[in-house]
């Protein structure tokens, strides 16, 4: 298991994130776009025409988006290098497969990170077996990928990740602080000691976390859009993705 296999390689993709997924006009996206419809900024060579100016153009959601390597998996493995532009017959199944694959690859990313944590040593065999099981689903034929019950897989993986999180956070100052799923929209959490806290799935949109201590806190699935993390201590934070950081406000004093 390696995180390097779960990093987007846009040159090996066919612009799937810019076509397969829908988005609505909001603070994250300047326009509405339906699923299966190419973004108007997508060039014919599958590159983004405003890649260097996404934020000022109103597409900060694109900056924060991560496919965890699902794009190249669908393009190169599931569909063997075929292109929806030159072969429209694969467009609909390719887009449907990508929507499933992206979720499965996210789970693989979490499992891969979990396997690197010293506290999870006792669960390493189970983590490896679970990773291999999910990875096997991603290597199936297109119809089988689309048929995967992602909710069921997510529930099974989530239970294992919870056990990893509990082991990793044990003994930390605020390990008993359970804020999983909490609505902390715009909350003033400046300087708070949240070391070891459980923030899985918490809504922290626009929250003020300047100088907060988030060491070894579980941030799995936490919504950090617009959160102010300047000066925050994120060393050892669990399941913190690059997309989460990209969606937040950080500075050179934020420690990760």
C-alpha positions in Angstrom: 0.0 0.0 0.0 1.4 3.4 -1.0 -0.1 6.9 -1.0 1.8 7.7 -4.2 -0.5 5.4 -6.2 -3.4 7.5 -5.1 -2.4 10.9 -6.4 -4.0 12.3 -9.4 -2.1 12.1 -12.7 -4.1 14.5 -14.9 -2.0 13.7 -18.0 -3.1 10.1 -17.8 -6.8 11.0 -17.4 -9.3 12.4 -19.9 -10.7 15.3 -18.0 -13.2 13.1 -16.1 -13.6 15.4 -13.1 -14.5 18.3 -15.5 -17.2 16.3 -17.2 -18.6 13.5 -15.0 -19.4 15.5 -11.9 -22.1 18.2 -11.4 -21.7 21.4 -9.5 -23.9 24.3 -8.6 -23.3 28.0 -8.7 -22.0 28.9 -5.2 -18.9 30.2 -3.4 -17.1 27.2 -4.8 -18.2 27.3 -8.4 -19.1 30.3 -10.6 -21.7 28.4 -12.7 -24.1 25.5 -12.7 -23.0 22.4 -14.5 -24.9 19.1 -14.9 -23.2 15.7 -14.6 -22.0 14.4 -17.9 -21.7 17.9 -19.4 -18.1 19.2 -20.1 -17.1 22.3 -18.1 -16.8 25.3 -20.5 -13.2 25.7 -19.3 -12.2 22.2 -20.4 -10.0 22.3 -23.5 -10.1 19.8 -26.3 -6.9 18.2 -25.1 -8.5 17.7 -21.6 -6.6 20.5 -19.9 -8.2 23.3 -17.9 -8.2 26.6 -19.8 -8.1 28.6 -16.5 -6.0 26.3 -14.4 -3.7 29.1 -13.2 -6.6 31.4 -12.3 -9.2 29.1 -10.8 -9.7 30.9 -7.6 -10.1 34.4 -9.0 -12.4 33.0 -11.7 -14.7 31.6 -9.0 -13.7 27.9 -9.2 -12.1 27.4 -5.8 -14.0 24.1 -5.6 -11.8 22.8 -8.4 -8.7 23.7 -6.5 -9.8 21.7 -3.5 -11.1 18.7 -5.5 -9.1 15.4 -5.3 -9.8 12.3 -7.3 -7.2 10.3 -5.4 -6.0 8.8 -8.7 -9.4 7.6 -9.8 -9.3 9.5 -13.0 -6.3 7.7 -14.4 -7.6 4.3 -13.1 -10.8 4.7 -15.0 -9.2 6.0 -18.2 -6.2 3.6 -18.3 -7.4 0.5 -16.5 -11.2 0.3 -16.6 -11.5 1.6 -20.1 -8.0 0.6 -21.4 -7.0 4.1 -22.7 -10.3 4.9 -24.6 -11.4 8.5 -24.7 -15.0 9.7 -24.4 -14.3 12.5 -26.9 -13.2 10.2 -29.7 -15.5 7.3 -28.7 -18.8 8.7 -27.4 -20.1 5.2 -26.8 -18.1 5.0 -23.7 -19.0 8.4 -22.3 -21.9 7.5 -20.1 -20.4 4.3 -18.6 -17.1 6.0 -18.1 -18.6 8.9 -16.3 -20.7 6.6 -14.1 -17.6 4.5 -13.3 -15.6 7.5 -12.4 -18.2 8.7 -9.9 -17.9 5.3 -8.1 -14.2 5.0 -8.5 -13.5 8.3 -6.9 -15.2 7.3 -3.7 -13.5 3.9 -3.7 -10.1 5.5 -4.2 -10.7 7.9 -1.3 -11.3 4.9 0.9 -8.0 3.4 -0.4 -6.2 6.6 0.5 -7.5 6.5 4.1 -6.6 2.8 4.5 -3.2 3.5 3.1 -2.6 6.3 5.5 -3.9 4.3 8.4 -1.5 1.5 7.7 1.4 3.9 8.2 0.4 4.9 11.8 2.5 3.2 14.5 -0.6 3.0 16.7 -2.3 0.8 14.2 0.3 -1.9 14.2 -2.1 -4.4 15.6 -4.5 -3.8 12.8 -2.0 -3.8 10.0 -3.0 -7.2 8.7 -6.7 -6.3 8.7 -6.0 -3.0 7.0 -4.0 -4.7 4.3 -6.8 -7.3 3.7 -9.4 -4.5 3.6 -7.3 -2.5 1.2 -6.8 -5.4 -1.1 -10.6 -6.1 -1.1 -11.5 -2.5 -2.0 -8.7 -2.4 -4.6 -10.1 -5.5 -6.2 -13.4 -3.7 -6.6 -11.7 -0.9 -8.5 -10.1 -3.3 -11.0 -13.4 -4.9 -12.0 -15.1 -4.5 -15.4 -17.0 -1.2 -15.9 -20.5 -2.6 -15.1 -19.2 -4.2 -12.0 -17.6 -0.9 -10.8 -20.8 1.0 -11.3 -22.7 -1.7 -9.4 -20.6 -1.5 -6.3 -22.6 -0.6 -3.2 -20.3 2.2 -2.1 -22.4 3.0 1.0 -21.9 -0.5 2.3 -18.1 -0.5 1.6 -17.8 3.0 3.2 -19.6 1.7 6.3 -17.3 -1.3 6.6 -14.1 0.8 6.0 -15.4 3.5 8.3 -15.7 1.1 11.2 -12.1 0.0 10.8 -10.9 3.5 10.5 -12.7 4.4 13.7 -10.8 1.7 15.5 -7.5 3.1 14.0 -8.5 6.6 15.1 -9.3 5.5 18.6 -5.9 3.8 18.9 -4.0 6.8 17.5 -5.7 9.4 19.6 -5.6 7.4 22.9 -3.7 9.3 25.6 -3.9 12.7 23.8 -5.1 15.7 25.8 -8.6 15.9 24.4 -9.0 12.3 23.1 -12.5 12.1 24.8 -13.8 15.2 22.9 -16.3 13.8 20.4 -17.3 16.4 17.9 -17.9 13.9 15.1 -20.5 15.2 12.7 -20.8 18.4 14.8 -22.2 21.6 13.1 -19.4 24.1 13.8 -20.2 26.4 10.9 -18.4 29.7 11.5 -17.5 28.6 15.1 -14.9 30.6 17.0 -12.4 28.0 17.9 -9.3 30.3 18.1 -6.6 28.8 20.3 -8.7 25.9 21.3 -7.0 22.7 22.6 -8.5 20.1 20.2 -5.5 17.8 20.4 -6.7 14.2 19.8 -10.3 15.3 19.3 -12.7 13.4 17.1 -13.8 15.8 14.3 -14.8 13.1 11.8 -17.4 14.6 9.4 -17.6 17.8 11.4 -18.8 20.9 9.5 -16.1 23.5 10.0 -17.0 25.7 7.1 -15.8 29.3 7.8 -14.7 28.3 11.4 -12.0 30.3 13.0 -9.3 27.8 14.0 -6.4 30.2 14.2 -3.7 28.9 16.5 -5.8 25.9 17.5 -4.1 22.8 18.6 -5.2 20.0 16.2 -2.4 17.6 16.8 -3.5 14.0 16.3 -7.1 15.1 15.8 -9.2 13.0 13.5 -10.3 15.1 10.5 -11.7 12.3 8.3 -14.3 13.8 6.1 -14.4 17.2 8.0 -15.6 20.1 5.8 -12.9 22.7 6.1 -14.0 25.0 3.3 -13.1 28.6 4.2 -11.9 27.6 7.7 -9.1 29.8 9.0 -6.2 27.6 9.9 -3.5 30.3 10.2 -1.1 29.4 12.9 -2.9 26.1 13.7 -0.9 23.1 14.8 -1.9 20.2 12.5 1.0 17.9 13.2 -0.1 14.3 13.2 -3.7 15.2 12.3 -5.4 12.0 11.1 -6.8 11.6 7.6 -6.2 15.2 6.6 -6.1 15.4 2.8 -4.5 17.9 0.5 -8.0 18.9 -0.7 -9.1 19.8 2.8 -6.1 22.0 3.2 -6.6 23.6 -0.2 -10.2 24.5 0.7 -9.1 26.3 3.9 -7.1 29.4 4.6 -3.6 28.7 5.8 -0.3 30.5 6.2 3.4 29.6 6.8 2.8 29.4 10.5 0.3 26.5 10.2 2.2 23.3 11.0 1.3 20.1 9.3 
